[in-house]
């Protein structure tokens, strides 16, 4: 049984759209792979740093608001924790 010409054309289009040729071209160029990995590492590191800064700023704001509310036991615990972080007893 011979495959239908339409099926073969669909298969060729799928392979062409999959980007397999570009991947093979890229895999032969070691310098470009190294450069792309370097850039992606910088982007990940920068994203991690910015994300950590945002999370720490939000935590700082929440803790400072909780301290300013002067809730009896919670304020004492948070102030004790803050002094431990600062390294001052």
Secondary structure by P-SEA (a helix, b strand, c coil): ccccaaaaaaaaaaaaacaaaaaaaaaacaaaaaaaaaaaaaaaaaaaaaaaaaaaaaaaaaaaaaaaaccaaaaaaaaaaaaaaaccc
